[in-house]
Amino acid sequence: MKFGIATFVTDRGMAPGPLAKAVEERGFHSLVVAEHSHMPVAFEEPYPGAGELPPDLYRTLDPFVALASAAASTHTLRLTTGVVLLAQRDVILAAKEVATLDLVSNGRVVFGVGSGWNQHEMRHHGVDPATRGAKLDEQLQALKQIWANDTAEFRGNFVNFDALASWPKPVQQPYPPIYIGGASPAALQRLRLLGDGWLPLGGIAPDDVLRGRRWLADQGRPEVPTTICSAGRDRNTSAAYAQAGVDEVSFRLPTLPEATTLRELDELADLAQSVATG
């Protein structure tokens, strides 16, 4: 099993270039960065008991700009969005951003996407929360058309464009792997139909990962690559993820000043070594 680091890259933490370099130097396979375009002042809990939002969510850097800086500072590190809120983005521009990042990183992008939870944030982008999943599904289909073809067009309920040409094309062919965030029935269906990998959040129980992977196998999608996004530091849980067939665990890294961040990375590297050696 491989290991990565998942974090919120903000203007108050370690800059993305030096952070990525430190992550790679410690032997981690990937850096996973989160996205929020903004935080509405009005707040509703995503689920009962969630409490107030962590301050990092208000200050996240754009994931593509942050990962471009990470790409320039590293050589092998996989660059993962965890997750892009694609329904809140223009799909043609998103195709360009992902392809450009894959080009400048020489094919190191993992494109993690999700439908999101913050309904006020969606509405600020003109997205109806009730149809965000259906829009996301169409966007993923449209992205594949843009990346894989010299000319592409799409007709749907939410995404419509006439024939267009867009370069660069991604280095990874036909496109970077698309990892679907979430573990709901809708997310698993999206993964079955449109995804290349699964990116559930670290709060998911290993037994639920196993059940999800078995369901996918029953649906004709065995051996779907699975990365746990933002896992905690319980060694036994990480070992149980491995037993459930997880390919990678990305440990949650708090957003802290540089000296503290480097100490945290050392501790997480030790944890990864402990899990890897049993």
C-alpha positions as CSV (number, residue, x, y, z in Angstrom):
1,M,0.0,0.0,0.0
2,K,1.2,3.5,-0.9
3,F,0.9,6.6,1.3
4,G,0.3,10.3,0.6
5,I,-0.5,13.6,2.3
6,A,-3.8,15.3,2.1
7,T,-4.1,19.0,3.2
8,F,-5.7,22.4,2.8
9,V,-3.0,24.6,1.2
10,T,-3.7,28.1,2.3
11,D,-2.0,31.6,2.5
12,R,-1.3,30.9,6.2
13,G,0.5,27.6,5.9
14,M,3.5,26.3,4.1
15,A,3.7,27.3,0.4
16,P,2.8,24.6,-2.0
17,G,6.2,24.3,-3.7
18,P,8.3,23.8,-0.6
19,L,5.5,21.6,0.9
20,A,5.4,19.3,-2.1
21,K,9.2,19.0,-2.1
22,A,9.2,18.1,1.6
23,V,6.4,15.5,1.0
24,E,8.3,13.9,-1.9
25,E,11.6,13.9,0.1
26,R,9.9,11.8,2.8
27,G,8.9,9.1,0.4
28,F,5.2,9.9,0.0
29,H,3.5,8.9,-3.2
30,S,1.1,11.8,-3.6
31,L,0.0,15.2,-2.4
32,V,-3.8,15.7,-2.2
33,V,-5.2,19.2,-2.0
34,A,-8.7,20.3,-1.3
35,E,-10.8,23.0,-2.9
36,H,-13.4,25.6,-1.9
37,S,-13.8,28.7,-4.1
38,H,-15.0,30.7,-1.0
39,M,-17.0,30.3,2.1
40,P,-20.4,31.9,2.3
41,V,-21.1,33.9,5.4
42,A,-24.3,32.0,5.9
43,F,-23.6,28.5,7.2
44,E,-25.5,25.3,7.5
45,E,-23.9,22.2,9.0
46,P,-23.2,19.5,6.4
47,Y,-24.6,17.0,8.9
48,P,-25.9,17.3,12.5
49,G,-23.2,17.9,15.0
50,A,-20.6,19.0,12.5
51,G,-20.1,22.3,14.3
52,E,-18.3,25.3,12.9
53,L,-16.1,25.1,9.9
54,P,-12.3,24.9,10.3
55,P,-10.7,28.2,9.4
56,D,-8.6,26.6,6.6
57,L,-11.7,26.1,4.5
58,Y,-12.0,29.9,4.2
59,R,-8.5,30.3,2.8
60,T,-7.7,27.5,0.4
61,L,-5.6,28.3,-2.7
62,D,-6.8,27.4,-6.1
63,P,-5.9,23.7,-6.5
64,F,-4.6,23.9,-10.0
65,V,-2.3,26.9,-9.3
66,A,-1.1,25.2,-6.0
67,L,-0.4,21.9,-7.8
68,A,1.4,23.7,-10.6
69,S,3.8,25.1,-8.0
70,A,4.0,21.6,-6.5
71,A,4.8,20.1,-9.9
72,A,7.7,22.6,-10.5
73,S,9.3,21.6,-7.1
74,T,9.0,17.8,-7.5
75,H,9.9,15.0,-9.9
76,T,7.7,11.9,-9.1
77,L,5.0,13.1,-6.7
78,R,1.5,12.4,-7.8
79,L,-0.6,15.6,-7.8
80,T,-4.2,14.9,-6.7
81,T,-7.2,17.1,-6.4
82,G,-9.2,16.0,-3.4
83,V,-11.7,17.1,-4.5
84,V,-12.5,19.6,-7.3
85,L,-16.0,20.9,-7.0
86,L,-16.6,20.5,-10.7
87,A,-20.2,21.5,-10.8
88,Q,-19.1,25.0,-9.6
89,R,-16.7,25.3,-12.5
90,D,-16.9,25.9,-16.2
91,V,-16.3,22.6,-17.9
92,I,-14.3,23.9,-20.9
93,L,-12.0,25.9,-18.7
94,A,-11.6,22.9,-16.4
95,A,-10.6,20.7,-19.3
96,K,-7.9,23.2,-20.1
97,E,-6.7,23.5,-16.5
98,V,-6.4,19.8,-16.0
99,A,-4.7,19.2,-19.3
100,T,-2.2,22.0,-18.7
101,L,-1.3,20.7,-15.2
102,D,-0.9,17.2,-16.6
103,L,1.4,18.6,-19.3
104,V,3.6,20.7,-17.0
105,S,3.9,17.9,-14.5
106,N,4.7,15.3,-17.2
107,G,1.6,13.2,-16.6
108,R,1.4,13.2,-12.8
109,V,-2.2,14.4,-12.3
110,V,-5.0,12.4,-10.5
111,F,-8.2,14.3,-11.0
112,G,-10.4,13.8,-7.9
113,V,-13.9,15.3,-8.2
114,G,-16.9,15.5,-6.0
115,S,-20.4,16.9,-5.9
116,G,-19.8,19.0,-2.7
117,W,-21.8,19.6,0.4
118,N,-22.0,23.4,0.9
119,Q,-25.3,24.4,-0.6
120,H,-24.8,28.1,-0.2
121,E,-21.4,27.9,-2.0
122,M,-23.1,26.1,-4.9
123,R,-25.9,28.6,-5.1
124,H,-23.4,31.4,-5.3
125,H,-22.1,29.7,-8.5
126,G,-25.6,29.4,-9.9
127,V,-25.8,25.7,-9.2
128,D,-29.0,24.1,-8.0
129,P,-28.0,21.7,-5.1
130,A,-30.7,19.3,-6.2
131,T,-29.2,18.8,-9.6
132,R,-25.5,19.2,-8.9
133,G,-24.9,15.4,-9.2
134,A,-26.6,15.2,-12.6
135,K,-24.6,18.2,-13.8
136,L,-21.3,16.7,-12.6
137,D,-22.1,13.5,-14.5
138,E,-22.6,15.4,-17.7
139,Q,-19.4,17.4,-17.1
140,L,-17.3,14.3,-16.7
141,Q,-18.6,12.9,-19.9
142,A,-17.9,16.3,-21.7
143,L,-14.4,16.4,-20.2
144,K,-13.6,13.0,-21.7
145,Q,-14.8,14.1,-25.1
146,I,-12.6,17.3,-25.0
147,W,-9.5,15.5,-23.8
148,A,-9.7,12.4,-26.1
149,N,-10.7,14.1,-29.4
150,D,-9.4,16.7,-31.7
151,T,-12.9,18.1,-31.9
152,A,-15.6,17.6,-29.4
153,E,-19.2,18.6,-28.9
154,F,-21.8,17.8,-26.2
155,R,-25.5,18.0,-25.8
156,G,-27.0,17.5,-22.4
157,N,-29.4,19.0,-19.9
158,F,-26.7,21.0,-18.1
159,V,-23.7,21.0,-20.5
160,N,-24.1,22.1,-24.1
161,F,-21.5,23.2,-26.6
162,D,-21.0,23.1,-30.4
163,A,-17.9,21.5,-31.9
164,L,-14.8,22.8,-30.4
165,A,-11.0,22.2,-30.5
166,S,-9.0,22.4,-27.3
167,W,-5.3,21.9,-26.6
168,P,-3.1,20.9,-24.9
169,K,-4.2,17.3,-24.6
170,P,-3.2,15.5,-21.3
171,V,0.0,13.6,-21.3
172,Q,-1.8,10.7,-19.8
173,Q,-3.9,9.0,-22.4
174,P,-6.7,9.2,-23.1
175,Y,-6.9,11.4,-20.0
176,P,-5.7,11.6,-16.3
177,P,-7.4,9.1,-14.0
178,I,-10.7,10.5,-12.6
179,Y,-11.2,9.6,-9.0
180,I,-14.7,9.9,-7.6
181,G,-15.0,11.4,-4.1
182,G,-17.7,10.3,-1.6
183,A,-19.2,7.0,-0.5
184,S,-22.9,7.6,-1.0
185,P,-25.0,5.4,-3.3
186,A,-24.9,8.2,-5.9
187,A,-21.1,8.5,-5.6
188,L,-20.7,4.8,-6.1
189,Q,-22.9,4.8,-9.1
190,R,-20.9,7.7,-10.6
191,L,-17.8,5.7,-9.9
192,R,-19.2,2.6,-11.6
193,L,-20.2,4.5,-14.7
194,L,-17.7,7.4,-15.1
195,G,-14.7,7.0,-12.7
196,D,-11.3,5.4,-12.8
197,G,-10.7,5.3,-9.1
198,W,-12.4,5.9,-5.7
199,L,-11.5,8.6,-3.3
200,P,-13.5,8.2,-0.1
201,L,-12.9,10.5,2.9
202,G,-10.8,9.2,5.8
203,G,-13.8,8.9,8.1
204,I,-15.0,5.8,6.2
205,A,-14.8,2.5,8.1
206,P,-12.7,-0.2,6.5
207,D,-15.7,-2.5,6.5
208,D,-17.6,0.1,4.4
209,V,-14.7,0.3,2.0
210,L,-14.8,-3.5,1.6
211,R,-18.6,-3.4,1.1
212,G,-18.2,-0.7,-1.5
213,R,-15.5,-2.5,-3.4
214,R,-17.5,-5.7,-3.4
215,W,-20.5,-3.9,-4.7
216,L,-18.4,-2.5,-7.5
217,A,-17.1,-5.9,-8.3
218,D,-20.6,-7.3,-8.5
219,Q,-21.4,-4.5,-10.9
220,G,-18.6,-5.4,-13.2
221,R,-15.9,-3.0,-11.8
222,P,-13.5,-5.2,-9.9
223,E,-10.1,-3.9,-8.7
224,V,-11.0,-0.2,-8.8
225,P,-8.0,1.7,-7.4
226,T,-8.9,3.2,-4.1
227,T,-7.3,6.0,-2.2
228,I,-8.4,7.1,1.3
229,C,-8.4,10.9,1.4
230,S,-7.4,12.7,4.6
231,A,-7.1,9.6,6.9
232,G,-6.4,9.9,10.6
233,R,-3.3,8.5,12.4
234,D,-4.6,5.3,13.8
235,R,-2.2,2.6,12.7
236,N,-4.7,-0.2,13.1
237,T,-7.2,1.5,10.9
238,S,-4.6,2.1,8.2
239,A,-3.7,-1.6,8.3
240,A,-7.4,-2.5,8.1
241,Y,-7.7,-0.3,5.0
242,A,-4.9,-2.4,3.4
243,Q,-6.8,-5.6,4.3
244,A,-9.9,-4.0,2.6
245,G,-8.0,-3.6,-0.7
246,V,-7.1,0.1,-0.4
247,D,-4.2,1.0,-2.7
248,E,-3.2,4.2,-0.9
249,V,-3.8,6.1,2.3
250,S,-3.3,9.8,2.3
251,F,-2.8,11.1,5.8
252,R,-4.5,14.3,7.0
253,L,-1.9,17.1,7.5
254,P,-3.0,20.2,9.4
255,T,-2.3,23.6,7.9
256,L,0.5,24.9,10.1
257,P,3.7,27.1,9.9
258,E,6.6,25.5,8.1
259,A,8.7,24.3,11.0
260,T,5.7,22.6,12.6
261,T,4.6,21.2,9.3
262,L,8.0,19.5,8.7
263,R,7.8,17.9,12.1
264,E,4.3,16.6,11.3
265,L,5.5,15.2,8.0
266,D,8.3,13.4,9.8
267,E,5.8,11.8,12.2
268,L,3.5,10.8,9.3
269,A,6.5,9.3,7.5
270,D,7.3,7.2,10.5
271,L,3.6,6.1,10.7
272,A,3.6,5.1,7.1
273,Q,6.8,3.1,7.6
274,S,5.3,1.4,10.6
275,V,2.1,0.4,8.7
276,A,4.1,-0.7,5.7
277,T,6.4,-3.0,7.7
278,G,3.5,-4.5,9.7
